[in-house]
Amino acid sequence: MGQSSYELGQAAEDRATAYLVDMGFRIVERNFHSRFGEIDIVASKDGVLHFIEVKSSSHYDPIEAITPKKMQKILKTIDYFLLKKGVDMPYEVDALLVEKSGCELVQNITVM
């Protein structure tokens, strides 16, 4: 029997985390939840906080899953994270695409 979508998502996040650590990122938190949504991975590198949305799919381009509505939820969750943790530092929103062939970090994403 195949893996559930939750298990596949967790496996993708585990791969993404290992990839980020290999690239010199420090993992601050995983699966930060608020009433607005969830941030998959919060990491830091070179004085910048990275809020990373992990996407994986074998059926479509994973970046397409980050819609304007999803981005709105991410930004509200980031605001909540910064307030709750008392953090005041530069940040960006990134996407980490996990595919069979490997991982790709797309930094500082915007959605039109």
DSSP file (Angstrom, degrees, kcal/mol; ACC not computed):
  #  RESIDUE AA STRUCTURE BP1 BP2  ACC     N-H-->O    O-->H-N    N-H-->O    O-->H-N    TCO  KAPPA ALPHA  PHI   PSI    X-CA   Y-CA   Z-CA
    1    1 A M              0   0    0      0, 0.0     0, 0.0     0, 0.0     0, 0.0   0.000 360.0 360.0 360.0 142.4    0.0    0.0    0.0
    2    2 A G        -     0   0    0      1,-0.1     2,-0.1     0, 0.0     0, 0.0  -0.152 360.0 -89.2 -76.0 169.9    1.3    3.5   -0.9
    3    3 A Q        -     0   0    0      1,-0.1    -1,-0.1     2,-0.1     2,-0.1  -0.469  41.6-112.5 -77.7 150.5    2.1    6.3    1.5
    4    4 A S     >  -     0   0    0     -2,-0.1     4,-2.5     1,-0.1     5,-0.2  -0.323  30.2-107.4 -73.7 165.2   -0.6    8.8    2.6
    5    5 A S  H  > S+     0   0    0      1,-0.2     4,-2.4     2,-0.2     5,-0.1   0.856 122.5  54.7 -64.1 -33.0   -0.3   12.4    1.4
    6    6 A Y  H  > S+     0   0    0      2,-0.2     4,-2.6     1,-0.2    -1,-0.2   0.937 109.4  46.3 -62.9 -46.4    0.7   13.4    5.0
    7    7 A E  H  > S+     0   0    0      2,-0.2     4,-2.4     1,-0.2    -2,-0.2   0.893 112.8  49.8 -64.0 -40.0    3.5   10.8    5.0
    8    8 A L  H  X S+     0   0    0     -4,-2.5     4,-2.3     2,-0.2    -1,-0.2   0.909 111.2  49.8 -64.0 -41.2    4.7   12.0    1.6
    9    9 A G  H  X S+     0   0    0     -4,-2.4     4,-2.4     2,-0.2    -2,-0.2   0.908 110.8  48.9 -63.1 -43.1    4.6   15.6    2.8
   10   10 A Q  H  X S+     0   0    0     -4,-2.6     4,-2.4     2,-0.2    -2,-0.2   0.906 110.7  50.6 -63.7 -41.7    6.6   14.7    5.9
   11   11 A A  H  X S+     0   0    0     -4,-2.4     4,-2.3     2,-0.2    -2,-0.2   0.903 110.7  49.4 -63.0 -41.0    9.2   12.8    3.8
   12   12 A A  H  X S+     0   0    0     -4,-2.3     4,-2.6     2,-0.2    -2,-0.2   0.910 111.4  49.1 -64.5 -41.9    9.5   15.9    1.4
   13   13 A E  H  X S+     0   0    0     -4,-2.4     4,-2.6     2,-0.2    -2,-0.2   0.873 109.5  52.2 -65.8 -36.8   10.0   18.2    4.5
   14   14 A D  H  X S+     0   0    0     -4,-2.4     4,-2.2     2,-0.2    -2,-0.2   0.928 112.1  45.6 -63.4 -44.6   12.6   15.9    5.9
   15   15 A R  H  X S+     0   0    0     -4,-2.3     4,-2.3     2,-0.2    -2,-0.2   0.908 113.0  50.8 -63.2 -41.9   14.5   15.9    2.5
   16   16 A A  H  X S+     0   0    0     -4,-2.6     4,-2.5     2,-0.2    -2,-0.2   0.909 109.3  50.7 -62.5 -43.4   14.1   19.7    2.4
   17   17 A T  H  X S+     0   0    0     -4,-2.6     4,-2.4     2,-0.2    -1,-0.2   0.929 111.1  47.7 -61.6 -46.3   15.5   20.1    5.9
   18   18 A A  H  X S+     0   0    0     -4,-2.2     4,-2.3     1,-0.2    -1,-0.2   0.898 111.5  51.7 -61.5 -40.9   18.5   18.0    5.1
   19   19 A Y  H  X S+     0   0    0     -4,-2.3     4,-1.3     2,-0.2    -2,-0.2   0.920 110.4  48.1 -61.5 -45.8   19.1   20.0    1.9
   20   20 A L  H  <>S+     0   0    0     -4,-2.5     5,-2.6     2,-0.2     3,-0.3   0.909 110.6  50.5 -63.8 -42.9   18.9   23.3    3.7
   21   21 A V  H ><5S+     0   0    0     -4,-2.4     3,-1.7     1,-0.2    -1,-0.2   0.916 108.5  52.8 -61.1 -42.7   21.3   22.1    6.4
   22   22 A D  H 3<5S+     0   0    0     -4,-2.3    -1,-0.2     1,-0.3    -2,-0.2   0.802 106.5  54.6 -61.7 -28.6   23.7   21.0    3.7
   23   23 A M  T 3<5S-     0   0    0     -4,-1.3    -1,-0.3    -3,-0.3    -2,-0.2   0.365 127.4 -98.7 -87.8   4.9   23.5   24.5    2.2
   24   24 A G  T < 5S+     0   0    0     -3,-1.7    -3,-0.2     1,-0.3     2,-0.2   0.581  75.1 142.1  92.8  10.4   24.5   26.1    5.5
   25   25 A F      < -     0   0    0     -5,-2.6     2,-0.5    -6,-0.1    -1,-0.3  -0.544  45.5-137.6 -80.7 151.1   21.1   27.1    6.9
   26   26 A R  E     -A   44   0A   0     18,-2.7    18,-2.4    -2,-0.2     2,-0.5  -0.955  20.4-130.2-106.4 123.6   20.3   26.8   10.6
   27   27 A I  E     +A   43   0A   0     -2,-0.5    16,-0.3    16,-0.2     3,-0.1  -0.624  28.2 176.6 -77.2 122.7   16.8   25.3   11.1
   28   28 A V  E     -     0   0A   0     14,-2.9     2,-0.3    -2,-0.5    15,-0.2   0.848  63.6 -18.8 -91.9 -43.8   14.9   27.5   13.6
   29   29 A E  E     -A   42   0A   0     13,-2.0    13,-3.2     3,-0.0     2,-0.4  -0.983  53.1-143.9-163.4 151.4   11.6   25.7   13.6
   30   30 A R  E    S+A   41   0A   0     -2,-0.3    11,-0.2    11,-0.2    10,-0.2  -0.951  78.7   6.6-121.0 145.2    9.5   23.3   11.6
   31   31 A N  E    S-     0   0A   0      9,-2.8     2,-0.5    -2,-0.4     9,-0.2   0.918  72.0-171.1  54.0  54.1    5.7   23.3   11.1
   32   32 A F  E     -A   39   0A   0      7,-1.9     7,-2.4    -3,-0.2     2,-0.3  -0.665   9.8-159.2 -76.6 122.6    5.0   26.6   12.8
   33   33 A H  E     +A   38   0A   0     -2,-0.5     2,-0.3     5,-0.2     5,-0.2  -0.806  20.9 162.0-108.0 144.3    1.2   26.8   13.2
   34   34 A S        -     0   0    0      3,-2.5     3,-0.3    -2,-0.3    43,-0.1  -0.875  56.3 -95.9-140.1 177.5   -1.1   29.8   13.7
   35   35 A R  S    S+     0   0    0     -2,-0.3     3,-0.1     1,-0.2    42,-0.1   0.661 124.7  54.6 -70.1 -12.4   -4.8   30.3   13.1
   36   36 A F  S    S-     0   0    0      1,-0.3     2,-0.3    37,-0.1    -1,-0.2   0.765 122.4 -74.7 -89.5 -28.9   -3.9   31.8    9.7
   37   37 A G        -     0   0    0     -3,-0.3    -3,-2.5    39,-0.1     2,-0.4  -0.980  51.8 -69.3 164.7-156.3   -1.9   28.9    8.4
   38   38 A E  E     -A   33   0A   0     -2,-0.3     2,-0.5    -5,-0.2    -5,-0.2  -0.984  18.3-147.7-137.5 143.7    1.4   27.0    8.7
   39   39 A I  E     -A   32   0A   0     -7,-2.4    -7,-1.9    -2,-0.4    -8,-0.2  -0.966  13.6-153.8-106.9 124.8    5.0   27.7    7.8
   40   40 A D  E    S+     0   0A   0     -2,-0.5    -9,-2.8    12,-0.4     2,-0.4   0.956  74.9   5.1 -65.0 -51.6    6.8   24.4    6.8
   41   41 A I  E     -AB  30  52A   0     11,-1.9    11,-3.4   -11,-0.2     2,-0.5  -0.998  55.5-164.4-139.8 133.6   10.3   25.5    7.7
   42   42 A V  E     +AB  29  51A   0    -13,-3.2   -14,-2.9    -2,-0.4   -13,-2.0  -0.983  28.7 162.5-111.8 124.0   11.8   28.6    9.4
   43   43 A A  E     -AB  27  50A   0      7,-2.6     7,-3.9    -2,-0.5     2,-0.4  -0.905  25.0-143.4-137.3 163.3   15.5   28.8    8.9
   44   44 A S  E     +AB  26  49A   0    -18,-2.4   -18,-2.7    -2,-0.3     2,-0.3  -0.966  19.3 164.6-131.8 151.0   18.3   31.4    9.1
   45   45 A K  E >   - B   0  48A   0      3,-2.0     3,-1.6    -2,-0.4   -20,-0.1  -0.893  69.1  -4.7-162.2 131.7   21.4   32.1    7.1
   46   46 A D  T 3  S-     0   0    0     -2,-0.3     3,-0.1     1,-0.3   -21,-0.0   0.848 128.5 -52.3  53.3  41.2   23.7   35.2    6.9
   47   47 A G  T 3  S+     0   0    0      1,-0.2     2,-0.4    42,-0.0    -1,-0.3   0.600 114.5 112.4  76.4  11.4   21.4   37.3    9.2
   48   48 A V  E <   -B   45   0A   0     -3,-1.6    -3,-2.0    41,-0.1     2,-0.4  -0.961  60.8-138.7-120.0 134.6   18.3   36.6    7.2
   49   49 A L  E     -Bc  44  91A   0     41,-2.9    43,-2.0    -2,-0.4     2,-0.5  -0.783  18.8-155.5 -89.6 132.3   15.3   34.6    8.3
   50   50 A H  E     -Bc  43  92A   0     -7,-3.9    -7,-2.6    -2,-0.4     2,-0.7  -0.945   8.7-160.8-114.7 121.8   13.8   32.4    5.6
   51   51 A F  E     -Bc  42  93A   0     41,-2.7    43,-2.6    -2,-0.5     2,-0.5  -0.908  23.6-161.7-100.1 112.6   10.2   31.3    5.8
   52   52 A I  E     -Bc  41  94A   0    -11,-3.4   -11,-1.9    -2,-0.7     2,-0.6  -0.855  17.7-159.6-114.1 123.8   10.1   28.2    3.5
   53   53 A E  E     - c   0  95A   0     41,-2.6    43,-2.5    -2,-0.5     2,-0.5  -0.882  18.0-148.6 -96.4 119.1    7.1   26.6    1.9
   54   54 A V  E     - c   0  96A   0     -2,-0.6     2,-0.4    41,-0.2    43,-0.2  -0.776  19.0-179.5 -92.9 128.5    8.0   23.0    0.9
   55   55 A K  E     + c   0  97A   0     41,-2.3    43,-2.9    -2,-0.5     2,-0.3  -0.988   5.8 172.8-131.2 139.4    6.2   21.7   -2.2
   56   56 A S  E     + c   0  98A   0     -2,-0.4     2,-0.3    41,-0.2    43,-0.2  -0.996   8.8 147.7-145.7 137.2    6.4   18.3   -3.9
   57   57 A S        -     0   0    0     41,-0.6    43,-0.1    -2,-0.3    -2,-0.0  -0.937  33.0-163.3-165.1 145.8    4.5   16.7   -6.7
   58   58 A S  S    S+     0   0    0     -2,-0.3     3,-0.1    41,-0.1    -1,-0.1   0.383  94.8  56.1-105.6   0.4    5.0   14.3   -9.5
   59   59 A H  S    S+     0   0    0      1,-0.2     2,-0.3     3,-0.0    -1,-0.1   0.632 115.7   5.8-107.2 -18.3    1.9   15.4  -11.3
   60   60 A Y  S    S-     0   0    0      0, 0.0    -1,-0.2     0, 0.0    -3,-0.1  -0.953  92.7 -71.3-155.5 169.6    2.4   19.2  -11.8
   61   61 A D    >   -     0   0    0     -2,-0.3     3,-1.8     1,-0.2     4,-0.3  -0.593  44.9-143.4 -68.5 116.9    5.0   21.9  -11.2
   62   62 A P  G >  S+     0   0    0      0, 0.0     3,-1.8     0, 0.0     4,-0.2   0.788  93.9  66.7 -58.3 -30.6    5.1   22.2   -7.4
   63   63 A I  G >  S+     0   0    0      1,-0.3     3,-1.7     2,-0.2    -2,-0.1   0.786  87.9  69.6 -62.5 -25.5    5.5   26.0   -7.5
   64   64 A E  G <  S+     0   0    0     -3,-1.8    -1,-0.3     1,-0.3    -3,-0.0   0.681  84.5  70.2 -66.2 -16.5    2.0   26.3   -9.0
   65   65 A A  G <  S+     0   0    0     -3,-1.8     2,-1.2    -4,-0.3    -1,-0.3   0.588  77.5  85.8 -77.4  -9.6    0.6   25.2   -5.7
   66   66 A I    <   +     0   0    0     -3,-1.7    -1,-0.1    -4,-0.2   -11,-0.0  -0.740  67.0 176.6 -94.5  90.9    1.6   28.6   -4.1
   67   67 A T     >  -     0   0    0     -2,-1.2     4,-2.7     1,-0.1     5,-0.2  -0.359  47.0-100.9 -88.2 167.6   -1.4   30.6   -5.1
   68   68 A P  H  > S+     0   0    0      0, 0.0     4,-2.1     0, 0.0     5,-0.1   0.891 126.0  51.4 -56.2 -38.7   -2.1   34.3   -4.1
   69   69 A K  H  > S+     0   0    0      2,-0.2     4,-1.8     1,-0.2     5,-0.1   0.914 110.5  48.0 -64.8 -42.5   -4.5   33.0   -1.4
   70   70 A K  H  > S+     0   0    0      1,-0.2     4,-2.3     2,-0.2    -1,-0.2   0.907 110.5  52.0 -63.0 -42.1   -1.8   30.7    0.0
   71   71 A M  H  X S+     0   0    0     -4,-2.7     4,-2.7     1,-0.2    -1,-0.2   0.884 105.9  54.8 -63.6 -38.3    0.7   33.5   -0.1
   72   72 A Q  H  X S+     0   0    0     -4,-2.1     4,-2.1     1,-0.2    -1,-0.2   0.919 109.3  47.3 -59.5 -44.4   -1.7   35.7    1.9
   73   73 A K  H  X S+     0   0    0     -4,-1.8     4,-2.2     2,-0.2    -2,-0.2   0.895 111.1  51.9 -64.2 -40.6   -1.9   33.0    4.6
   74   74 A I  H  X S+     0   0    0     -4,-2.3     4,-2.5     1,-0.2    -2,-0.2   0.935 109.7  48.9 -61.3 -46.5    1.9   32.6    4.6
   75   75 A L  H  X S+     0   0    0     -4,-2.7     4,-2.3     1,-0.2    -2,-0.2   0.882 111.2  49.1 -64.8 -39.2    2.4   36.4    5.1
   76   76 A K  H  X S+     0   0    0     -4,-2.1     4,-2.0     2,-0.2    -1,-0.2   0.899 111.8  49.6 -65.0 -39.6   -0.2   36.5    8.0
   77   77 A T  H  X S+     0   0    0     -4,-2.2     4,-2.6     2,-0.2    -2,-0.2   0.881 109.1  52.2 -67.2 -37.9    1.5   33.5    9.6
   78   78 A I  H  X S+     0   0    0     -4,-2.5     4,-2.9     2,-0.2     5,-0.2   0.940 108.1  51.0 -61.8 -47.2    4.9   35.2    9.3
   79   79 A D  H  X S+     0   0    0     -4,-2.3     4,-2.1     1,-0.2    -2,-0.2   0.914 112.1  47.4 -56.2 -43.3    3.6   38.4   10.9
   80   80 A Y  H  X S+     0   0    0     -4,-2.0     4,-3.1     2,-0.2     5,-0.3   0.915 111.3  50.9 -64.2 -43.7    2.2   36.3   13.8
   81   81 A F  H  X S+     0   0    0     -4,-2.6     4,-2.8     1,-0.2     6,-0.3   0.945 111.0  47.8 -58.3 -50.1    5.6   34.4   14.1
   82   82 A L  H  X>S+     0   0    0     -4,-2.9     5,-1.8     1,-0.2     4,-0.9   0.895 116.1  44.3 -61.1 -41.4    7.6   37.6   14.2
   83   83 A L  H  <5S+     0   0    0     -4,-2.1     3,-0.4    -5,-0.2    -2,-0.2   0.943 115.7  46.0 -67.8 -48.9    5.2   39.1   16.9
   84   84 A K  H  <5S+     0   0    0     -4,-3.1    -2,-0.2     1,-0.2    -1,-0.2   0.886 119.8  39.4 -63.3 -40.4    5.0   36.0   19.0
   85   85 A K  H  <5S-     0   0    0     -4,-2.8    -1,-0.2    -5,-0.3    -2,-0.2   0.556 104.4-126.5 -88.5  -8.3    8.8   35.3   18.9
   86   86 A G  T  <5 +     0   0    0     -4,-0.9     2,-0.4    -3,-0.4    -3,-0.2   0.864  51.7 162.2  66.4  35.6    9.8   39.0   19.3
   87   87 A V      < +     0   0    0     -5,-1.8     2,-0.3    -6,-0.3    -1,-0.2  -0.739  22.2 177.7 -94.8 134.0   12.0   38.7   16.2
   88   88 A D        +     0   0    0     -2,-0.4    -1,-0.0     2,-0.0    -5,-0.0  -0.763  37.2 109.6-135.0  88.4   13.1   41.8   14.3
   89   89 A M  S    S-     0   0    0     -2,-0.3   -41,-0.1   -40,-0.0    -2,-0.0  -0.973  72.8 -76.9-152.6 161.4   15.4   40.9   11.5
   90   90 A P        +     0   0    0      0, 0.0   -41,-2.9     0, 0.0     2,-0.3  -0.285  54.6 178.1 -60.8 147.3   15.3   40.8    7.7
   91   91 A Y  E     -c   49   0A   0    -43,-0.2     2,-0.3   -47,-0.0   -41,-0.2  -0.961  17.4-164.8-146.3 165.1   13.3   38.0    6.2
   92   92 A E  E     -c   50   0A   0    -43,-2.0   -41,-2.7    -2,-0.3     2,-0.5  -0.977  23.8-120.9-146.1 160.2   12.2   36.5    2.9
   93   93 A V  E     +c   51   0A   0     -2,-0.3    16,-2.6    16,-0.2     2,-0.3  -0.910  36.8 180.0-103.7 124.9    9.6   33.9    1.7
   94   94 A D  E     -c   52   0A   0    -43,-2.6   -41,-2.6    -2,-0.5     2,-0.4  -0.818  21.1-142.4-121.4 159.9   11.2   31.0   -0.2
   95   95 A A  E     -cD  53 106A   0     11,-2.7    11,-3.5    -2,-0.3     2,-0.6  -0.981   7.9-159.1-119.2 137.5    9.8   27.9   -1.8
   96   96 A L  E     -cD  54 105A   0    -43,-2.5   -41,-2.3    -2,-0.4     2,-0.6  -0.955  10.5-155.5-118.0 113.2   11.7   24.6   -1.7
   97   97 A L  E     -cD  55 104A   0      7,-2.9     7,-2.0    -2,-0.6     2,-0.6  -0.770   5.4-163.1 -92.8 123.1   10.7   22.3   -4.5
   98   98 A V  E     +cD  56 103A   0    -43,-2.9   -41,-0.6    -2,-0.6     2,-0.3  -0.927  20.3 158.7-110.6 117.0   11.2   18.6   -3.8
   99   99 A E  E >   - D   0 102A   0      3,-2.8     3,-1.6    -2,-0.6   -41,-0.1  -0.837  56.2 -98.1-129.9 168.8   11.2   16.3   -6.8
  100  100 A K  T 3  S+     0   0    0     -2,-0.3     3,-0.1     1,-0.3   -42,-0.0   0.851 123.1  54.9 -55.7 -34.9   12.5   12.8   -7.4
  101  101 A S  T 3  S-     0   0    0      1,-0.2     2,-0.3    -3,-0.0    -1,-0.3   0.628 123.7 -83.3 -77.2 -13.0   15.5   14.4   -9.2
  102  102 A G  E <   -D   99   0A   0     -3,-1.6    -3,-2.8     2,-0.0     2,-0.3  -0.943  53.7 -52.5 144.7-165.7   16.4   16.5   -6.2
  103  103 A C  E     -D   98   0A   0     -2,-0.3     2,-0.4    -5,-0.2    -5,-0.2  -0.826  34.0-167.4-113.4 149.4   15.6   19.8   -4.4
  104  104 A E  E     -D   97   0A   0     -7,-2.0    -7,-2.9    -2,-0.3     2,-0.6  -0.978  11.3-149.0-138.0 124.5   15.6   23.3   -5.7
  105  105 A L  E     -D   96   0A   0     -2,-0.4     2,-0.7    -9,-0.2    -9,-0.2  -0.828   7.9-166.2 -93.5 122.1   15.4   26.4   -3.5
  106  106 A V  E     -D   95   0A   0    -11,-3.5   -11,-2.7    -2,-0.6     3,-0.4  -0.931  19.5-150.7-108.2 108.8   13.5   29.3   -5.1
  107  107 A Q        +     0   0    0     -2,-0.7   -13,-0.2   -13,-0.2   -55,-0.0  -0.511  61.7   4.9 -88.8 148.4   14.4   32.4   -2.9
  108  108 A N  S    S-     0   0    0     -2,-0.2   -14,-0.2     1,-0.1    -1,-0.2   0.915  81.6-166.8  54.9  56.8   12.3   35.5   -2.3
  109  109 A I        -     0   0    0    -16,-2.6     2,-0.3    -3,-0.4   -16,-0.2  -0.357  12.1-170.5 -75.8 152.6    9.2   34.4   -4.1
  110  110 A T        -     0   0    0     -2,-0.1     2,-0.5     0, 0.0   -39,-0.0  -0.966  11.4-145.6-134.7 153.8    6.3   36.6   -5.0
  111  111 A V              0   0    0     -2,-0.3   -44,-0.1     1,-0.1    -2,-0.0  -0.983 360.0 360.0-124.2 130.3    2.9   35.6   -6.4
  112  112 A M              0   0    0     -2,-0.5    -1,-0.1     0, 0.0   -45,-0.1   0.423 360.0 360.0 -95.9 360.0    1.0   37.7   -8.9
